[in-house]
Amino acid sequence: MLDCYGCNNKKLKNKSFISSFLKNLTKLLDMKQISKPFVIPYKTNKKTFDKGGISAVILIATSHISIHTFPQNNYMNIDIFSCKKFSRRRVENFVKKEFGVKKIEKRYTLRGKMFKR
């Protein structure tokens, strides 16, 4: 799970960029894409911190990758849920480069510790 601060505002609003980003991240990690990216822009009129952005997900054979953007705050979060191991450093570098991220908070967890593989 990555919380990304100081992102490029225009990219956080760009549906086609986010769709390409998800496909390219999947390729970079050598994961098998099993759906097209679903990229949904949304707006809200409610008086909350959330003024709208884009939510997107791509299904991969080993689970999914999701992204939620908050352009008004130059912030986004990305979750990569995968049963396949992958390079964390590679993901972080790619995300920083693609979105111009200034700071990343990272959380990694191993799920299903008792699940027999």
Secondary structure, 3 states (H helix, E strand, C coil): CEEEECCCHHHHCCHHHHHHHHHHHHHHCCCCECCCCEEEEECCCCCCCCCCEEEEEEEECCEEEEEEEEHHHCEEEEEEEECCCCCHHHHHHHHHHHHCCCEEEECCCCCCCCCCC
